[in-house]
């Protein structure tokens, strides 16, 4: 798929998510290229929604630039819906996320939201998770320890050189994981001392996937 076609499908999926936005909502907003199309579309509703809670500083800046109020998560009573993309998503609507480095904020907002809508183009739809590397956010002092533990689990951790998360941590991108049971694997990674969280989203999968395809946007419910 060429870049223009990919962008078109991302934009279609992003705009389809507007149907889930109701008046006076606080909308959870994720991070990434597909979400950027959603933020552009959300600007058309800025007078109707209460505002947004963002998963990253980058998305917060874009929302504010378009005149959408951005709230701290601690100051809102609830997040009705969370809209975010995925690097990979399977039939159970479990995902790999974190290619953009905002996985911790994304995981927190997703866990709070009443409904999680994933927006993605058809290239992200997979049978088994794991072709895309799993981002692991790590406390800097634990980098060596976490890397050794990851190797024991069969992964090949690569330090994301020169990158710092919004929370001052580092990221290891882990290649060659065989993820047969995503929920169990997510928990095992999170139990390594020094791991903040990882990019497997299985304990809290999406509720709905809006998948941009060449035949239009397909709505897929969690099975």
Buried (B, 14 or more C-beta within 10 A) or exposed (E): EEEEBBBBBBBBBBBBBEEBBEEEBBBBBBBBBBBBBBBBBBBEBBEEBBBBBBBBEBBBEBBEEBEBEBBEBEEBEEBBBBBBBBBBBBEBBBBBBBBBBBBBBBBBBBEBBEBBBBBBBBBBBBEEBBEBBBBBBBBEEBBEBBBEBBEEBEBBBEEBEEEEBBEEBBBBBBEEBEBEEBBEBBBBBBEBEBBBBBBBBBBBBBBBBBBBEEEEBBEBEBE
